[in-house]
Amino acid sequence: MKFRNIKTLVAGLALCVSSSAYAGLIDIVGGSSGSIPGGVALNNGLVPVYGAGTTSRSGYYGSEIQLTGSSQGYYLTFEFLGFEAAFHNEFNLGATELFDTENHAGNNNWGSLGFFATVVASSGTLGFSFDYNQSGDAGDTVPPGTVANGSNPNPITDANAGPNFFVSCDSGATDTNCDSIVLWLDDNGVDSDDDNHDDMAIRITARLPEPSSIALIGLGLLGLGFASRRKKA
């Protein structure tokens, strides 16, 4: 009887692990639902990222991106998907610059342009930012600046919001919890009314580390089962 109970406990733990494995690790918090492009211009990244025939993508404006659901840290992959921007734009994680549009030819460049993987130690607001118009050329109507996660303007509620990013889950365009998102920057450049959000696109994918602690628990339970069988014998 004891051994059967132990097997039931192991099965229950396996079910819990399975459920948590499919829970989304990235939360899209707050903001307003909408779609891109929001203006009259074409978003040049939709077809390269989502496939032929894609003319729009649903998601959220003015949101904050958070990591959730784990106390053991995360593996994050950052992928530079492309850009359509005359401005010199950058993507940063904390104080570290990961991607820079000036490192690639032209101003309409799509494809997998590079990636960077790191470990984020705890849950909470993910500390990334976009720096836009870093060249600060004379005559630019948009001065150099930064859009940071946690203070992302919402153009739906503020017509003068300025540069901002739009976010969409890969699992489903209206999802707010998933393991992979794409960030779409609008640097409010020369065509400030285009609202197409294709000036820089970054994919972030999250996964958990190997569940070594769960493996240790499993070994312990197997040991209990073996001890129970020896006692019965």
N, C-alpha and C positions, 0 to 999 in steps of 0.2 A: 504493500500500500504506500509506504513512504517513497519508494522508487518511482511509482506512478505519479505521485504528487510532484516530485522533483522534475519529471519529464514535462508535466503540465506547466510548471513554473518556467522552464526553459522555453517552451513554446510561447508562453505569454510574453517573455522578454523579447523573443524573436519578432513577435507581432509589433511590440512597441518600437523596436529598432527599425523595422520596415516602415512603420507609419512616419517616424521622424525623418527617415531618409527621403521621403517624398514631400516633406513640408518645405515650402519656399524659404530660402535664407535671406532674400532681399525684399524689403518692404518699400513701397512707394507711398509716402505719407503726405496727406493734404493735397492742396492744389485743386485744379479744375480739369475735368475731362474735356477732351477736344480731339482734333486731328491735325495732321500736317500734310501738305502745306496749308497754312491758314490764310494766305493771301493769293494773289493772282499768279505768282511765279511757280515754276516747276521745281520740285525737290529732286535733285539729280542723284540722290543716294538711295531712293526707295527701290528702284529696280535692282541695282547691284546687291543690296542687302536682303531684300525680301523676294526677289524674283520677277520675271517678266510679267508685264501687265499690271504691276502695282502702281497705283496713282495716288494713294493716300494711306495714312496709317493712323489709327486711333491710339490714344495714350493720355498723358497728363502734362499740363502746364503748371509751373510754380510749385512743384512738389519738392519734398526732401527725401533723399535716399538713405535708408537705414539698413544695417545688418541685424538680423534677429534670429532667435531660436537655438543658439549654441553658446555654451560657456567655455568651449574648448578651442575657439579660434576658427578661422576660415582660411581656405586657399582661394585667392582671387586671381583671375586672369583678366587683364586689360588688353583689348585689341583695338587698334586704330583702323577703322573701316574705311575712312576716306574723308574728303573735304571738297567743297566748292566755295572757295573764299579767296578774295584778293588780299585780304588782311593777313598779317603774320599772327597766327593763333597758336596757343599752346594748351596742353592738358597736363595737370599736375596732380600728384598724390601727396598730400602734405606739402612739404617743402621741396619735393623731388619732381622735376619735370620728366614726364614719361614720353610725350609726343609733341612734335613741333611741325607745323605745316611747311616751314621753310626748308625742311630736310628732304622735301619731295618736289619734283618738277611740276610746273603748271599750277593752275588754280581750279582744276576740276579733275581730281585724281581719286579713283576708287579701286578697291581691292583690299586685300589684307596687307597693310603697310607696315606692320610690326606688332609685337606684343610684349607684355611684361607681366610676370607673375610674382606675387608677394604673399605674405601671410599677415592677416589682420588679427590682432590678438584678442579683441573683445567686441561685443555687440555695441550698437549705437550708431550715430550719424557718421557716414563714411566721409572722410576728410579729403574730398577732391575739389578741384576748381579748374575753370577755363580762364586763361589770360587771352584777351583779344586786342587786336591792332597794336601789337608790341613794337612795330616799326615807328609808329607815331609820325607818319610822313606829313609834311606841311600840306595843308589844304584838306586833310581828312575832317569830315564832319563829326566823326566819332572819336573821342580821345581814348587813349589806351586805358584799359580797365580790367576788372576781374568779375566773373560770375562764380560764386562759391556755393557748394551744397550747404543747405541750411539757411541761405539767404538768396534763394533763386526767385527773381521777379516773375510775376504772373501777368502776361499781356492781356489775358481775358478780363481781369478785374482792374487793370491799370493800363490805359492806352499809351502812357508815356513810360512804360516799364523799362524800355531799353533792352540791351542784350540779355538773353536768358536761355535756358535749355529745356527741351521737351524730352519726356521719357516714355518708353513703351516696353512692356514685358515681351520676351520672345515666345513664351508659352501661350499667350493670348493677349491681344491688343488692349483689352479692357481689364486685365488682371492687375491687382495691386500687390501681389505676393508671388514671387517666382525665384528661380535660380539664375536667370540671365536677362539682362536689360540692355537696351541701346539708348544712349544719350545723344540728343541732336541739338547742336548749338546754333543759335541765331545771333550773329555778332552785330546785327543792326547796321550793316555796312553801307555801301554806296546806295543800294536800293533798299532804303530803310523800311519801305512799306511791303516788301515781298513776303516777309513772315514765313519763309519756306523751311527754315531750320535745317539747312544742309551745309553749314559753314565748317562743321567738324563733327564727325560721328564716332562714338566710342562704345564698344560693347564691354560690359562687365559681367563675368560669370563667376559664381560662388559655389564652392563645394566644401564639405567637411573633411577634416583630416581622417586618416584611417582610424576606425573605432577600436583602438588597442585596449581601452578600458573595458569595453563590452566583451572583448575576447577573454580578458582576464576573469571577468565574472563568469563567463561560460565554462572556463577551465575549473573554476572553483565549484560550480554546480556539478560538473562531471565527477569531481573528486568526492563530493557528498554522496552522489549516486553510487560510486564504487564502494565507499565505506558502508553504505546501507546494505549493499549486496553481501559484503563480507560478514556483517553482523548477522544477517539472516542465515548464512551458511553455517 
